[in-house]
Amino acid sequence: MRYQIHHISKEELQQLPVQVFEGQVIVIDRPEQVSEAVSYLRKSKVLGVDTESRPSFQRGVHHPTALVQIADRKRCFLFRLTHIGMPQELADLFADEQICKVGLAFKDDINGLRRRHDFTPANCVDIQKLVPLYGILDLSLQKLFAICFGRKISKAQQLTNWENSHLTPEQARYASTDAWATLLIYEDLLKHEQLSKAEVESLMTEEKEKMIEHQQQVQDQRLREQGIEPPPHLTAEERKAHQAERRREARKRKRQRQSARKKSKKEQ
């Protein structure tokens, strides 16, 4: 079985019903709670993971990871790192080769956790690296969930303060949903057939052509609104030939520069 939808627009996304995690949400904000929570999580072969940090609205300013949420299908544990630090038991879980941890843009999450307490990550899977193999061209969690399940997850709490003394019910549910959603997407991917490299490249080319066509339509409409008749556009084949010619010219100029440098060195 293959995915029939490879991309979903913002407009299509907005029409979908909202899905939230309806399982048990457990907040871990005291060190003595950690061992029991990790013991429960170790019973799973695959876990969904996400992290949250206090948003920064200043360029170049980043805040430490405030929360790591880890979910199976029934429960999600919210580890408040601003309260408990990064416990050794939690670091060992991320270093355990026997348990698969699944995330989105996972390298950034892992690096944030390692800055709190260093460990060697093992069996950590980034679904953004997997989805292109199945012909899915979107990479955001919202769109991936929509493509897989025909529902959307809310991002309304994304820019709230995750370092507050208490998480609101809305924050807790949002954070749990994100971790749980990554797990469901991963499990759904494994039920589907991967595409060949040629099929993936064909899909990407087709999507790129659609994007170019849409941009041209928008530009044409703006020109018409100004009373200007849009110029004729190149066909896909003509664009491809034009791009190939530009690459040939770039390679030619590069060879000429290299030849000139060699000649200059000899003269010196």
Secondary structure as GFF3:
##gff-version 3
##sequence-region A 1 268
A	DSSP	alpha_helix	10	14	.	.	.	ID=ss1
A	DSSP	beta_strand	24	28	.	.	.	ID=ss2
A	DSSP	three_ten_helix	31	33	.	.	.	ID=ss3
A	DSSP	alpha_helix	34	41	.	.	.	ID=ss4
A	DSSP	beta_strand	46	53	.	.	.	ID=ss5
A	DSSP	beta_strand	65	71	.	.	.	ID=ss6
A	DSSP	beta_strand	75	80	.	.	.	ID=ss7
A	DSSP	alpha_helix	81	84	.	.	.	ID=ss8
A	DSSP	alpha_helix	88	94	.	.	.	ID=ss9
A	DSSP	beta_strand	100	103	.	.	.	ID=ss10
A	DSSP	alpha_helix	106	116	.	.	.	ID=ss11
A	DSSP	beta_strand	124	126	.	.	.	ID=ss12
A	DSSP	alpha_helix	127	130	.	.	.	ID=ss13
A	DSSP	three_ten_helix	131	134	.	.	.	ID=ss14
A	DSSP	alpha_helix	141	149	.	.	.	ID=ss15
A	DSSP	alpha_helix	169	190	.	.	.	ID=ss16
A	DSSP	alpha_helix	197	225	.	.	.	ID=ss17
A	DSSP	alpha_helix	236	267	.	.	.	ID=ss18
###
